[in-house]
Amino acid sequence: MSGPRASARAFLAVLRRDLSVYLSYRFRLASQLLTAVFSLTLFYYVSRLVHVSGFPSPESYFAFVVVGIALVSVLYSCFSVAELVRQELVAGTFERLMLSPFGPVRSLVAMSLFPLLYSFVLAALTLGIGWALFGLQLHWSTVPLSVPAMGLALLAFIPFGLIFAALTISTKQGSVGTSWVIALISIVGGLYFPVSLLPGWAQTAAELQPFTPATEVLRHLLVNSPQETTIATALAKLTGFAAVLLPLSLFGLQRAIRFGQRRGTIIEY
Amino acid sequence: MSATATRTTVRPPLAAEHRRGDPARDFPLTLRGVSKRWSKKQAPVLDEVELTLDLGTSTWIGGRNGTGKTTLLRIAAGLIEPDRGRAAVWGYTPRENRGRYQRLVSFLPAGDRGLYARLTVRRQLGFWARIALIPGSEIDARVEAALDAFAMGELADRRVDRMSMGQRQRLRIAMTFMTEPEVVLLDEPLTSLDADGAEILDRAIDGLLARHGVLLWCSPSGEELAREFDARWLLERGRLVAP
């Protein structure tokens, strides 16, 4: 009754639920695409106004930063599961997930998928806008390889959302810290400028999270940016982060749920 | 005080499978020495509560506001943990056998929460059926049966945020029964229900008891209940007492 197929159906049910809720807000995609257009416009002119050291031409910096802008939405979506948990707690629907045989841990992992998949679509559309409106040079021969690379990156990114979801469950304040963490990662992850421009301590911080290698790999595959490390090294780092952080985040989530059950506050917010 | 509700002598095949000749494991629902305290400075809200429910029985627990009825149900549902004691369904505990426990138990929380406002009734039921891990071949039939049994056919494609409170409560009750649980825990189920809704709930409970399921119903003392129960208890100062 509860074999892998039933669990897969439950996973897909969570995805479908999130898609249905998303589609019920008709103008959200249009609004987010407009934001992307304005961001690209801003950086298009910045790239022409300012000479950035290390980039031979305005086009090369624009290509560099477009990939960063596309990945910002992925970065935000990683942490959105904490906010989703808060909404479920407020609406009382988290209680349903707790009471289901599918269970809260698997439900939360499933809940983190739609925002990430959606952000990938948004990132692809952002790149498409950059290509269509601003003459972004995509490296078409390696663009398809970015899909499996994104899949690996997803496994390395999901733990961040789960850790903040665990914080939300245990402290009811988890989503509060997400904004500064996102800001910090967008700096040390090299989304807007090369990590090599940062001071030494910040470059060390860049090595301690998976967004830097993911950004490097995707930049190379999408716009053929020069690499600071080899692709193989970056992929190995992503694999390592996923292998270490996924079990840790799942363990933390389980502990947070147990803590809430013991205190009796698991469904309160 | 040990509270026991016993009525039936007929045991269906499913229930008979659970019976293992072990008194600690031979009842659909048992609460043993359940205690819960919200603060060390306060008296316990539940104090060594003992309760055993047998096949095909219905039990009502009343009490004033804040006496711990909801806490008791949440512990029985496996939602929160007691400080001491344990809840078990056929000997399975929510801590050690979470998945199995949740397949056997269904809980209707008090209030009007727990629904996705922007999903339709049909989507809501389908979603719940899937995370309840109901086999794929049965899901559509269960959803249709729930729509039919709880008179929601006309509401099937309506979003929850466009429904009345009574209609929402009917949907919440449908979700509680659609998994065909063996143990049903209801916390103030009559909230917002009209006479038709109450009658539908009654029929669902009759169906549960007819297949030898177990009902535990909690509501405040003083609420008029047309339904007959096999046992009635009051929760006072953390303990179950005869009314």
Interface residues (C-beta under 8 A of the other chain):
Chain A: M1 S2 R5 A6 S7 R9 A10 L12 A13 V14 R16 R17 S20 V21 S24 A91 G92 T93 E95 R96 L97 M98 L99 S100 P101 F102 G103 S107 R258 Q261 R262 G264 I266 I267
Chain B: K36 W38 T71 R74 A77 G78 L79 I80 E81 R98 G99 Q102 R103 V105 S106 F107 P109 G111 R113 G114 L115 Y116 A117 R118 L119 R123 G126 F127 W128 R130 I131 A132 L133 I134 P135 G136 I139 R159 M175
